[in-house]
Amino acid sequence: MIAVWALGAFIATIVAWNALLKRNIGESMIAGFLVVGVFAVVADGPAQAWHSISDGVLDAMQEEVTFAGLAFVFMSFLLVKTPVLDKLIDVLNSILGRLRGGPLYTSTVAAGIFGSIAHVGAAVTAAVGTVTVPWMKRTGVKPELAATVVAGCAGMGVTFPFSATMFILVGGLVAIGAMTADEIVLPLALAGLWCLGYRIALCFYLVRRNKIQAIDAEHRMPLKTSLSRGWQALTLFIPIAIPLLLTSGWIATQVGNYSGVGETLKAPVKLADGTKLDPVPYAMSDVISLITWIPVLMIGLVLLLGRKNLPRTAKSWWSTLGKVAPAFGVIGITIVAAFSASNVLADLGLAKQLTAILSGLQAPAWIMAIAIGVIVVAIAIPLTASATMAAVGPVAVLALAGVGVPIPIAAAAVLIFASTEGASPPSGAPIYVASGIAQVDPVKTFIPLLKYYCIPILGIGVLIALGLLPV
């Protein structure tokens, strides 16, 4: 069980380094990664451990989330330097500014809508947070709260049909004859609505707890005025819309049919290292990455729209980039260290060891529901929801079924547990995307995410499994 101990030591080191020693999250993540490295040396010996660690770091540096986190930091910096975002926020305030906490409610509902389309947590955060995080900050919401709300809503990509995570779990259950594919659709849709309803209720609480007020009438422009002054700012939605349209829906289908994407390849794919992969069908979402292209297109558009307010010389640009460099350093190191540690933990056999624990559980239904939920959430800290379902999904469902939970309901509950990946510090990718957009230290979101999203969503999954929340 050395991987389980390594996970515990990883989290404890980060908390101690950051909270007790008062060091920044970048240093804390490096310290946590080094501790995981020590466990790898003990378990596998220096040579194998070095191979695992070096491969883990290389993979982390090549992760698209690493690029996306840094790209969103730069995009946010550019937006602050230009009046483009201010004009867009003036339009949004003209429409919803009279509602207390309007940006929070908009962000939550939009995440539910995008989640049912995009399904990838970091992509949901990117699409929604690009607009709503700066809007929240402009209306007086603290940056860490803005980042928390957006990252906390990322999991709705898993809690609504028909995500890849759902198909991974259902595929395993269908293969063993436990259920048919269509049995999960209605329970999961209703479970997703319970999660969305909780998040909306949470917004109501957060608005009042933080005394967030509506925008004063004298600070709200009439819609006609704000549109006449800033209609160009509405084009900021285009960099979000283009990747979404090209990866889902009718347009994506037509482009995929024209380009051949979606067709099963006629022969195995041979990689540069000689590895052969079996023929597989690809979707447009495999070809076009939302979290890569949204910031890239957004940066390009902001450079165009805000060109009059941006530096004109190389010296001025160098000076400007120097001001954003510290944020690049902290976010970049934090993401790389988090994903590197996750890779090493995976090599140590974390999923297999937690599966063994899960398989051996014997307890009453309510204890089983809580225990399975905690284990799935723990696995989802270093892994994605999809990887979690591939590792332990069917075992978790069958364990719940063993204490009388109907399999479709158990499957919906397990997917709810796995959806906490975006709100599970310190490794949730949406945390770093949201923090990059909000330009805030990610560690400031850790406790709020656990308190407002991770633990309550775990509780919703338990209540669903026990039949106390009907689905």
C-alpha positions as CSV (number, residue, x, y, z in Angstrom):
1,M,0.0,0.0,0.0
2,I,3.0,2.3,-0.5
3,A,1.1,4.4,-3.1
4,V,-1.7,5.1,-0.7
5,W,0.9,6.3,1.9
6,A,2.6,8.3,-0.8
7,L,-0.6,10.1,-1.6
8,G,-1.2,10.9,2.1
9,A,2.4,12.2,2.5
10,F,2.0,14.2,-0.7
11,I,-1.0,16.1,0.6
12,A,0.3,16.4,4.1
13,T,3.6,17.9,2.9
14,I,1.8,20.5,0.7
15,V,-0.4,21.5,3.6
16,A,2.5,21.7,6.1
17,W,4.8,23.6,3.7
18,N,2.2,26.1,2.7
19,A,0.1,26.6,5.9
20,L,2.7,26.1,8.6
21,L,5.9,27.3,7.0
22,K,4.0,30.1,5.0
23,R,5.7,29.3,1.7
24,N,4.1,29.8,-1.6
25,I,2.1,27.0,-3.4
26,G,4.8,26.6,-6.0
27,E,7.4,25.6,-3.4
28,S,4.9,23.5,-1.5
29,M,4.0,21.5,-4.6
30,I,7.7,20.9,-5.4
31,A,8.2,19.7,-1.8
32,G,5.2,17.4,-2.1
33,F,6.6,16.0,-5.4
34,L,10.0,15.3,-3.9
35,V,8.3,13.4,-1.1
36,V,6.5,11.2,-3.6
37,G,9.9,10.7,-5.3
38,V,11.3,9.4,-2.1
39,F,8.5,6.8,-1.9
40,A,9.2,5.8,-5.5
41,V,12.9,5.2,-4.6
42,V,11.9,3.1,-1.6
43,A,9.4,1.1,-3.6
44,D,11.2,0.6,-6.9
45,G,14.9,1.4,-6.4
46,P,16.8,4.5,-7.6
47,A,17.0,3.4,-11.3
48,Q,13.3,2.6,-11.8
49,A,12.3,5.6,-9.7
50,W,14.4,8.0,-11.8
51,H,12.8,6.6,-14.9
52,S,9.3,7.1,-13.4
53,I,10.1,10.6,-12.1
54,S,11.7,11.8,-15.3
55,D,8.9,10.5,-17.5
56,G,6.3,12.0,-15.1
57,V,7.9,15.5,-15.3
58,L,8.2,15.2,-19.1
59,D,4.5,14.2,-19.5
60,A,3.5,17.0,-17.1
61,M,5.4,19.6,-19.2
62,Q,3.6,18.4,-22.3
63,E,0.2,18.4,-20.7
64,E,-2.2,20.8,-22.5
65,V,-3.4,22.0,-19.2
66,T,0.1,23.3,-18.5
67,F,0.0,25.4,-21.6
68,A,-3.6,26.5,-21.0
69,G,-2.9,27.6,-17.4
70,L,-0.1,29.9,-18.6
71,A,-2.0,31.0,-21.7
72,F,-4.9,32.1,-19.5
73,V,-2.6,34.1,-17.2
74,F,-1.3,36.0,-20.3
75,M,-4.8,36.4,-21.7
76,S,-6.1,37.9,-18.4
77,F,-3.1,40.2,-18.3
78,L,-3.8,41.5,-21.8
79,L,-7.5,42.0,-21.0
80,V,-6.6,44.2,-18.0
81,K,-4.3,46.3,-20.3
82,T,-7.1,47.1,-22.7
83,P,-10.6,48.5,-22.4
84,V,-12.2,45.5,-24.3
85,L,-13.3,43.5,-21.3
86,D,-14.6,46.6,-19.5
87,K,-16.9,47.3,-22.4
88,L,-18.2,43.7,-22.3
89,I,-18.8,43.9,-18.6
90,D,-20.7,47.2,-19.1
91,V,-23.0,45.3,-21.4
92,L,-23.5,42.4,-19.1
93,N,-24.1,44.7,-16.1
94,S,-26.8,46.5,-18.2
95,I,-28.6,43.2,-18.5
96,L,-28.0,41.5,-15.2
97,G,-26.4,44.1,-13.0
98,R,-29.6,44.7,-11.0
99,L,-29.5,41.1,-9.7
100,R,-27.4,40.5,-6.6
101,G,-24.7,38.0,-7.5
102,G,-25.7,38.0,-11.1
103,P,-22.3,36.9,-12.3
104,L,-22.2,34.0,-9.9
105,Y,-25.6,32.7,-11.0
106,T,-24.7,33.2,-14.6
107,S,-21.4,31.3,-14.2
108,T,-23.1,28.4,-12.5
109,V,-25.9,28.0,-15.0
110,A,-23.5,28.5,-17.9
111,A,-21.2,25.8,-16.5
112,G,-24.2,23.4,-16.4
113,I,-25.0,24.2,-20.0
114,F,-21.4,24.0,-21.3
115,G,-20.9,20.9,-19.1
116,S,-23.7,19.1,-20.9
117,I,-21.9,19.9,-24.2
118,A,-18.2,19.9,-23.6
119,H,-18.0,17.5,-20.6
120,V,-14.2,18.2,-20.0
121,G,-13.8,20.0,-16.6
122,A,-10.9,22.3,-17.7
123,A,-12.7,23.2,-20.9
124,V,-15.9,24.1,-19.0
125,T,-13.8,26.3,-16.7
126,A,-12.1,27.9,-19.7
127,A,-15.2,28.6,-21.6
128,V,-17.2,30.0,-18.7
129,G,-14.5,31.6,-16.6
130,T,-13.0,33.6,-19.4
131,V,-16.0,36.0,-19.2
132,T,-17.5,35.5,-15.8
133,V,-14.4,35.6,-13.6
134,P,-13.4,39.2,-14.7
135,W,-17.1,40.1,-14.5
136,M,-17.3,38.8,-10.9
137,K,-14.1,40.7,-9.9
138,R,-15.4,43.9,-11.5
139,T,-18.6,43.6,-9.4
140,G,-16.7,43.3,-6.1
141,V,-16.3,39.5,-5.8
142,K,-12.9,38.6,-4.4
143,P,-10.6,36.9,-7.0
144,E,-10.3,33.7,-4.9
145,L,-14.1,33.4,-4.6
146,A,-14.5,34.0,-8.4
147,A,-11.9,31.2,-9.1
148,T,-13.6,28.9,-6.6
149,V,-17.0,29.2,-8.1
150,V,-15.8,28.6,-11.6
151,A,-13.5,25.7,-10.7
152,G,-16.2,24.2,-8.4
153,C,-18.7,24.1,-11.3
154,A,-16.3,22.2,-13.6
155,G,-17.5,18.8,-12.5
156,M,-20.8,19.3,-14.2
157,G,-19.2,18.0,-17.3
158,V,-19.3,14.6,-15.7
159,T,-22.6,14.8,-14.0
160,F,-24.7,15.1,-17.2
161,P,-25.0,12.5,-20.0
162,F,-23.2,11.8,-22.4
163,S,-19.6,12.3,-21.3
164,A,-16.6,10.1,-22.1
165,T,-16.4,9.3,-18.4
166,M,-19.9,8.0,-18.5
167,F,-19.2,5.7,-21.4
168,I,-16.0,4.4,-19.8
169,L,-18.0,3.3,-16.7
170,V,-21.0,2.0,-18.6
171,G,-18.8,0.2,-21.0
172,G,-17.2,-1.8,-18.2
173,L,-20.6,-2.6,-16.7
174,V,-22.2,-3.6,-20.0
175,A,-19.2,-5.9,-20.7
176,I,-19.9,-7.9,-17.6
177,G,-23.7,-7.9,-18.2
178,A,-24.5,-5.7,-15.2
179,M,-26.7,-3.2,-17.0
180,T,-27.6,-1.9,-20.5
181,A,-26.2,1.4,-21.7
182,D,-29.5,3.3,-21.7
183,E,-30.3,2.6,-18.1
184,I,-27.9,5.2,-16.9
185,V,-29.2,8.2,-18.9
186,L,-32.2,9.3,-16.8
187,P,-30.6,8.6,-13.3
188,L,-27.5,10.6,-14.3
189,A,-29.5,13.5,-15.8
190,L,-31.5,13.8,-12.6
191,A,-28.4,13.4,-10.5
192,G,-26.8,16.2,-12.5
193,L,-29.8,18.4,-11.9
194,W,-29.5,17.8,-8.1
195,C,-25.8,18.9,-8.3
196,L,-26.8,22.0,-10.4
197,G,-29.6,22.8,-7.9
198,Y,-27.1,22.6,-5.0
199,R,-24.7,24.9,-6.8
200,I,-27.4,27.5,-7.4
201,A,-28.4,27.4,-3.7
202,L,-24.8,27.8,-2.8
203,C,-24.6,30.9,-5.0
204,F,-27.6,32.3,-3.0
205,Y,-25.6,31.6,0.3
206,L,-22.3,33.0,-1.0
207,V,-23.9,36.2,-2.3
208,R,-25.4,36.9,1.2
209,R,-22.4,35.7,3.2
210,N,-20.0,37.9,1.2
211,K,-22.5,40.8,1.1
212,I,-22.3,41.0,-2.7
213,Q,-24.6,43.7,-3.8
214,A,-26.3,44.5,-7.1
215,I,-24.7,47.2,-9.2
216,D,-26.0,50.6,-8.3
217,A,-28.3,52.1,-10.9
218,E,-26.0,55.1,-11.4
219,H,-23.2,52.7,-12.3
220,R,-25.2,50.8,-14.8
221,M,-25.5,52.1,-18.3
222,P,-28.7,51.7,-20.2
223,L,-28.4,48.7,-22.5
224,K,-28.6,50.9,-25.6
225,T,-25.7,53.0,-24.4
226,S,-23.4,50.1,-23.4
227,L,-24.1,48.4,-26.7
228,S,-23.4,51.5,-28.7
229,R,-20.1,52.1,-26.9
230,G,-18.9,48.5,-26.7
231,W,-20.6,46.3,-29.2
232,Q,-17.2,45.2,-30.5
233,A,-16.5,43.6,-27.1
234,L,-19.3,41.0,-27.8
235,T,-16.8,39.5,-30.3
236,L,-15.0,38.1,-27.2
237,F,-17.6,35.3,-27.3
238,I,-16.4,34.2,-30.8
239,P,-13.1,32.6,-29.6
240,I,-15.3,30.5,-27.2
241,A,-18.0,29.7,-29.8
242,I,-15.7,28.6,-32.6
243,P,-14.0,25.7,-30.8
244,L,-17.3,24.6,-29.2
245,L,-19.1,24.6,-32.6
246,L,-16.2,22.6,-34.1
247,T,-16.2,20.0,-31.4
248,S,-19.9,19.3,-30.8
249,G,-23.2,19.5,-32.5
250,W,-24.3,19.6,-36.2
251,I,-21.3,21.7,-37.4
252,A,-18.8,19.4,-35.8
253,T,-20.6,16.4,-37.4
254,Q,-20.5,18.0,-40.8
255,V,-16.8,19.0,-40.5
256,G,-15.9,15.5,-39.2
257,N,-17.7,13.8,-42.1
258,Y,-16.0,16.0,-44.6
259,S,-12.5,15.6,-43.1
260,G,-12.9,11.9,-42.3
261,V,-12.6,12.4,-38.5
262,G,-14.8,9.9,-36.8
263,E,-14.1,7.1,-39.3
264,T,-12.3,4.1,-38.0
265,L,-8.8,4.1,-39.4
266,K,-8.1,1.3,-41.9
267,A,-4.8,0.3,-40.4
268,P,-3.1,0.4,-37.0
269,V,-1.3,3.7,-36.2
270,K,2.5,3.4,-35.9
271,L,4.1,5.9,-33.5
272,A,7.6,7.3,-33.8
273,D,8.9,4.8,-31.2
274,G,7.6,1.9,-33.1
275,T,4.5,1.3,-31.0
276,K,1.4,0.2,-32.9
277,L,-2.0,1.3,-31.8
278,D,-5.2,-0.5,-32.9
279,P,-7.5,1.3,-35.2
280,V,-9.8,3.6,-33.3
281,P,-12.5,6.2,-34.2
282,Y,-11.6,9.8,-33.5
283,A,-14.1,12.6,-32.7
284,M,-13.6,16.3,-33.4
285,S,-13.0,16.9,-29.7
286,D,-9.9,14.7,-30.1
287,V,-8.6,16.8,-32.9
288,I,-9.5,20.3,-31.5
289,S,-8.7,21.0,-27.9
290,L,-11.0,23.6,-26.2
291,I,-8.6,24.6,-23.5
292,T,-5.8,25.1,-26.0
293,W,-7.7,27.0,-28.7
294,I,-9.9,29.2,-26.5
295,P,-7.0,31.2,-25.0
296,V,-5.1,31.2,-28.3
297,L,-8.0,32.7,-30.2
298,M,-8.8,35.0,-27.3
299,I,-5.3,36.4,-27.2
300,G,-5.3,37.0,-30.9
301,L,-8.6,38.8,-30.8
302,V,-7.6,41.0,-27.8
303,L,-4.3,41.9,-29.6
304,L,-6.4,43.0,-32.5
305,L,-9.2,44.9,-30.6
306,G,-6.9,46.4,-28.0
307,R,-3.9,47.2,-30.2
308,K,-4.2,51.0,-29.5
309,N,-3.7,50.4,-25.8
310,L,-0.9,47.8,-26.0
311,P,2.9,48.4,-26.1
312,R,4.3,49.4,-29.5
313,T,8.0,48.6,-29.1
314,A,10.0,45.5,-28.2
315,K,11.4,47.3,-25.1
316,S,7.9,48.1,-23.9
317,W,6.7,44.5,-24.5
318,W,9.7,43.2,-22.6
319,S,8.9,45.4,-19.6
320,T,5.2,44.4,-19.8
321,L,6.0,40.7,-19.9
322,G,8.3,41.2,-16.9
323,K,5.3,42.2,-14.8
324,V,3.5,39.0,-15.5
325,A,6.5,36.7,-15.2
326,P,6.0,36.0,-11.4
327,A,2.5,34.7,-12.1
328,F,3.8,32.5,-14.9
329,G,6.4,31.0,-12.5
330,V,4.0,30.1,-9.7
331,I,1.2,28.8,-11.9
332,G,3.6,26.9,-14.2
333,I,5.6,25.2,-11.4
334,T,2.4,24.3,-9.5
335,I,0.8,22.6,-12.5
336,V,3.9,20.7,-13.5
337,A,4.6,19.5,-9.9
338,A,1.0,18.5,-9.5
339,F,0.8,16.4,-12.7
340,S,4.3,15.0,-12.2
341,A,3.3,13.7,-8.7
342,S,0.1,12.3,-10.2
343,N,2.1,10.4,-12.8
344,V,4.5,8.9,-10.3
345,L,1.6,7.9,-8.0
346,A,0.0,6.2,-10.9
347,D,3.3,4.3,-11.6
348,L,3.4,3.2,-7.9
349,G,0.0,1.5,-8.4
350,L,-2.3,3.9,-6.6
351,A,-5.4,2.9,-8.5
352,K,-4.8,-0.8,-8.0
353,Q,-4.1,-0.5,-4.3
354,L,-7.2,1.6,-3.7
355,T,-9.2,-0.9,-5.8
356,A,-8.0,-3.7,-3.4
357,I,-9.2,-1.6,-0.5
358,L,-12.6,-1.1,-2.2
359,S,-13.1,-4.7,-3.0
360,G,-12.5,-5.8,0.6
361,L,-15.1,-3.5,2.1
362,Q,-18.0,-5.1,4.0
363,A,-20.4,-2.8,5.9
364,P,-24.0,-1.5,6.0
365,A,-25.2,0.5,3.0
366,W,-24.7,4.0,4.5
367,I,-21.1,3.2,5.6
368,M,-20.4,1.6,2.2
369,A,-21.8,4.6,0.3
370,I,-19.6,7.0,2.3
371,A,-16.5,4.8,2.2
372,I,-16.8,4.2,-1.6
373,G,-17.4,7.9,-2.1
374,V,-14.3,8.9,-0.2
375,I,-12.1,6.4,-2.0
376,V,-13.4,7.5,-5.5
377,V,-12.8,11.1,-4.5
378,A,-9.3,10.3,-3.2
379,I,-8.5,8.5,-6.5
380,A,-9.9,11.5,-8.5
381,I,-7.4,13.9,-6.7
382,P,-4.4,12.7,-8.7
383,L,-6.3,11.2,-11.6
384,T,-8.9,12.5,-14.0
385,A,-12.5,11.4,-13.7
386,S,-12.2,9.2,-16.8
387,A,-9.0,7.5,-15.5
388,T,-10.8,7.0,-12.1
389,M,-13.7,5.3,-13.7
390,A,-11.4,3.1,-15.8
391,A,-9.5,2.1,-12.7
392,V,-12.2,1.5,-10.1
393,G,-15.6,2.5,-11.6
394,P,-17.2,-0.9,-12.2
395,V,-15.8,-2.3,-8.9
396,A,-17.3,0.7,-7.0
397,V,-20.7,0.2,-8.6
398,L,-20.8,-3.5,-7.9
399,A,-19.7,-2.8,-4.3
400,L,-22.7,-0.5,-3.9
401,A,-24.9,-3.0,-5.7
402,G,-23.8,-5.6,-3.1
403,V,-25.6,-3.7,-0.4
404,G,-28.8,-3.3,-2.3
405,V,-28.3,-0.2,-4.4
406,P,-29.8,-0.6,-7.9
407,I,-26.9,-0.6,-10.4
408,P,-28.1,2.4,-12.6
409,I,-28.4,4.5,-9.4
410,A,-25.1,3.2,-8.1
411,A,-23.5,4.1,-11.4
412,A,-24.9,7.7,-11.2
413,A,-23.7,8.0,-7.6
414,V,-20.2,6.9,-8.6
415,L,-20.0,9.4,-11.4
416,I,-21.1,12.1,-9.0
417,F,-18.2,11.1,-6.7
418,A,-15.7,11.2,-9.7
419,S,-17.0,14.6,-10.7
420,T,-15.2,16.2,-7.8
421,E,-11.9,16.0,-9.8
422,G,-12.2,19.7,-10.7
423,A,-12.7,20.7,-7.0
424,S,-10.2,18.4,-5.5
425,P,-6.9,20.2,-4.5
426,P,-4.1,20.1,-5.2
427,S,-4.2,18.3,-8.6
428,G,-7.5,19.4,-10.2
429,A,-6.7,21.0,-13.6
430,P,-9.7,23.4,-13.5
431,I,-8.3,24.9,-10.3
432,Y,-5.3,26.2,-12.2
433,V,-7.2,27.3,-15.2
434,A,-9.6,29.3,-13.0
435,S,-6.7,30.7,-10.9
436,G,-4.9,31.8,-14.0
437,I,-7.9,33.7,-15.3
438,A,-8.5,35.3,-11.9
439,Q,-4.8,36.0,-11.4
440,V,-4.9,34.5,-7.8
441,D,-2.7,32.1,-5.8
442,P,-4.4,28.7,-6.4
443,V,-3.9,27.7,-2.7
444,K,-6.5,30.4,-1.7
445,T,-9.1,28.3,-3.4
446,F,-8.2,24.9,-1.8
447,I,-10.2,25.2,1.5
448,P,-13.2,26.9,-0.1
449,L,-13.3,24.2,-2.9
450,L,-13.3,21.4,-0.3
451,K,-15.8,23.2,1.9
452,Y,-18.3,24.4,-0.7
453,Y,-18.0,21.9,-3.5
454,C,-15.9,18.7,-3.0
455,I,-17.4,17.5,0.3
456,P,-21.0,18.6,-0.4
457,I,-21.0,16.9,-3.9
458,L,-19.6,13.8,-2.2
459,G,-22.6,14.1,0.2
460,I,-25.1,14.4,-2.7
461,G,-23.6,11.2,-4.2
462,V,-24.1,9.4,-0.9
463,L,-27.7,10.6,-0.6
464,I,-28.4,9.4,-4.2
465,A,-26.9,6.0,-3.5
466,L,-29.1,5.7,-0.4
467,G,-32.2,6.7,-2.3
468,L,-32.7,9.8,-0.2
469,L,-32.4,12.0,-3.3
470,P,-34.6,10.3,-6.0
471,V,-33.2,9.9,-9.5
